[in-house]
Amino acid sequence: MKTMSLPKGVAYFVAGLLLALTLVAVTGAGGEAPAVGRYQMEITSRNGFTDIFVIDTATGAIKYVGKDEGKPFDQIHGK
């Protein structure tokens, strides 16, 4: 009875391909990228007063930061 086997090069290629696919699946590649740079700050100074504005670049919402300093964007009431 004669057995059939793959050449070593093909076996190494398949093993490497499976390893690469496993690496992609484990690291979560291909998913949605985090929102880097979503919030931006603009600081203006007029007549000795400093105004701080936070801009949500995804929605276009602009909020003035006064006494709400240190709060999450959703909790800033603004002016």
trRosetta pair geometry for C-beta under 8 A, 3 or more apart (Angstrom, degrees):
i j d omega theta_ij theta_ji phi_ij phi_ji
6 10 4.6 -108 173 81 115 123
6 11 5.1 137 96 -55 121 91
6 14 7.9 7 138 3 165 136
7 10 5.0 90 63 7 83 102
7 11 7.2 -153 95 -5 43 89
8 11 5.6 -59 -148 39 35 112
8 12 6.2 34 156 -19 70 106
9 12 5.9 -55 -147 37 29 109
9 13 6.4 31 153 -21 63 107
10 13 5.6 -52 -148 35 32 114
10 14 6.4 31 155 -16 66 105
11 14 5.9 -54 -147 37 30 108
11 15 6.3 30 154 -18 64 108
12 15 5.7 -55 -144 39 31 112
12 16 6.2 32 155 -19 65 108
13 16 5.8 -57 -148 38 28 111
13 17 6.3 30 154 -20 64 108
14 17 5.6 -53 -145 36 31 113
14 18 6.4 30 156 -17 64 106
15 18 5.9 -55 -148 38 30 110
15 19 6.3 32 152 -20 64 108
16 19 5.5 -54 -146 37 32 113
16 20 6.3 32 155 -19 65 105
17 20 5.8 -53 -147 36 30 110
17 21 6.4 27 155 -15 64 107
18 21 5.8 -55 -144 39 31 109
18 22 6.2 34 155 -21 64 107
19 22 5.7 -54 -147 36 29 113
19 23 6.4 33 153 -22 63 105
20 23 5.6 -52 -148 34 32 113
20 24 6.5 31 153 -17 64 104
21 24 5.7 -52 -148 36 33 111
21 25 6.3 31 154 -17 65 108
22 25 5.7 -57 -146 39 31 110
22 26 6.1 26 158 -18 67 110
23 26 6.0 -57 -141 38 27 107
23 27 6.2 11 165 -6 64 113
24 27 6.5 -65 -140 44 23 99
24 29 4.6 -77 -152 50 76 122
24 30 6.8 49 176 -12 107 115
25 28 7.9 29 174 -70 28 33
28 31 5.0 -26 167 -3 93 132
33 36 7.4 -58 149 3 105 98
35 38 3.9 24 151 -49 114 129
35 58 6.6 -34 -146 -54 137 134
37 40 7.0 17 -173 -66 71 96
37 57 6.9 -18 134 34 79 149
38 56 6.6 -3 156 -153 89 66
38 57 5.6 -150 -161 45 44 95
38 58 5.4 -11 -149 -24 103 109
39 54 5.9 -8 -169 -174 106 101
39 55 7.0 150 -156 76 53 50
39 56 6.0 -24 -99 -100 74 58
39 57 7.2 -155 -82 2 22 87
39 73 6.2 -140 -105 -71 136 140
40 54 7.4 155 79 -157 38 54
40 55 4.8 -19 62 59 89 103
40 57 6.1 59 -2 -43 109 112
41 52 6.4 -22 -163 -166 107 92
41 53 7.0 146 -158 79 55 52
41 54 5.7 -27 -100 -101 71 66
41 55 7.6 -178 -84 16 21 81
42 52 7.6 151 79 -157 49 45
42 53 4.6 -13 60 61 97 104
42 55 6.6 47 -8 -17 108 115
43 50 6.4 -7 -171 -171 98 101
43 51 7.2 162 -154 83 49 51
43 52 5.4 -12 -104 -104 80 72
43 53 7.7 -169 -75 24 35 70
44 50 7.4 160 85 -153 42 54
44 51 5.0 -9 61 58 91 100
44 53 7.6 23 4 0 101 108
45 48 7.5 8 -179 -113 96 8
45 49 7.0 167 -153 81 59 39
45 50 5.0 -23 -100 -99 82 72
45 51 7.6 -176 -82 19 33 70
46 49 5.8 -23 69 60 70 90
46 51 7.1 7 15 -3 102 112
51 64 6.7 -50 -167 -142 99 102
52 64 7.3 113 79 -164 57 57
52 65 4.3 -44 95 59 109 108
52 66 7.9 171 49 -69 93 41
52 69 7.9 61 66 -95 149 97
53 62 5.7 -1 -177 -173 116 99
53 63 6.9 154 -157 79 65 38
53 64 5.8 -37 -101 -99 74 55
53 65 7.0 -179 -97 6 20 85
54 62 7.4 162 81 -154 45 51
54 63 5.2 -16 58 62 93 92
54 65 5.7 70 -17 -40 106 115
54 73 6.2 -140 127 -116 141 97
54 76 6.8 102 44 35 134 172
55 60 7.8 -28 -169 -153 90 32
55 61 7.5 164 -153 87 48 49
55 62 5.2 -12 -104 -104 77 80
56 59 4.8 6 111 44 123 95
56 60 6.8 -31 82 28 82 15
56 61 4.4 19 36 52 119 91
56 62 7.7 -141 20 -68 72 39
56 63 8.0 45 -16 -1 98 101
56 73 6.3 109 -73 177 113 149
57 60 7.5 37 -147 -76 27 45
61 73 7.9 115 93 168 127 116
63 68 8.0 -57 151 76 122 148
63 73 6.9 153 29 -158 144 78
63 76 4.6 100 150 110 149 129
63 77 7.9 140 -157 87 118 19
63 78 4.1 -112 -151 -81 82 113
64 78 4.8 99 38 -153 77 75
64 79 4.1 6 48 -10 145 106
65 68 5.7 -113 -143 71 67 93
65 69 5.8 88 169 -83 109 67
65 76 6.2 -56 -98 -141 75 136
65 78 7.9 -41 -64 -102 38 60
66 69 7.6 -102 108 -35 20 86
66 79 6.7 94 -24 -71 129 91
68 71 4.8 -67 178 28 85 129
68 75 7.0 180 -160 115 117 81
68 76 4.4 123 135 -127 152 75
68 77 6.1 179 -67 24 141 76
68 78 7.6 -40 14 -52 151 37
71 75 4.3 -108 167 89 121 115
71 76 5.6 156 86 -68 116 72
72 75 5.0 79 61 13 80 105
72 76 7.6 -133 97 -22 41 84
73 76 5.9 -45 -154 11 37 115
